[in-house]
């Protein structure tokens, strides 16, 4: 048993299968960053930092004639979203009910996905530098949905001018994704298809992202390093509810800041 | 044509299973080659020939290990069992029994739904639609 303490929970093997499958179904569509950046790992819960290969000077040495340096690392961050489920509902799941109320799990899954997207694309304080914030390119204005091809094409051109080869992917915030999906250009051509042709890559629904971000998919530019991949762990229970949580640990680093262009709403 | 690695009709197998079968076949071939070199080295008396064959056997060690690592990465329960047995001092059979029990009981990687580390096994979603 590991730190998730799953076997301490009053949940049957079948119940865990239902919860894990529900979490996967809710998380996979919303985890936009994992569809666009390099994923490395998972390296385990004990993994605490990513090697940056860099050092900082240390003033003086511990003894005369000896100099010193300190290695710099990128510590992993932990995300956790708590939720609780009715034990009665879980018992019904064991009986074969296929309409079990897992709304709290669904909400936690969405919250974690949004948090991961925001951390990767917009950063998280001093812990993570996000793609959009790290980009040296001046952000472009998205404008109205039917005009999106222009800023997206300009973003692609900027990347090409910077020597960043395609294909490219587009992370679109929820509102902008909806606008793109429901818009057809003159002649009825779906905007989604037009943008895909410009990018030569995927368009990804990215809840939590403000506006949009065009990123290179050539690899090596953005690295998501997973410690503990997303997991459901057990916290506590009483006679009515079981308290669980969704958790992960990861670091994220931008190796090539110029390999992305932010598009502001 | 050498399609012997398939035990079932290949056209009915999903791509991931065909890849898995290819790597299993490769693993077997590397293990056979290691065994053949071991026999040749045991009998050879020419030092230069011995050096060449030892070098070649080293290549097979590498190939075998790479094949194995690939297969273990794609098969969490296998990886968890291997984790409990490989590179562990002590009784091999005992470790095997323990690793099997830990993997296939109590929410281990072999129990339904869970991965080796208890995670959801999401990993990279490159190539996923939308």
Interface residues (C-beta under 8 A of the other chain):
Chain A: X1 X2 X4 X6 X7 X13 X14 X16 X17 X20 X21 X23 X24 X27 X28 X29 X31 X34 X35 X36 X38 X39 X42 X44 X45 X202 X203 X204 X205 X226 X228 X229 X230 X231 X232 X233
Chain B: X106 X107 X111 X112 X113 X114 X115 X117 X118 X119 X120 X121 X122 X123 X124 X125 X126 X127 X128 X129 X130
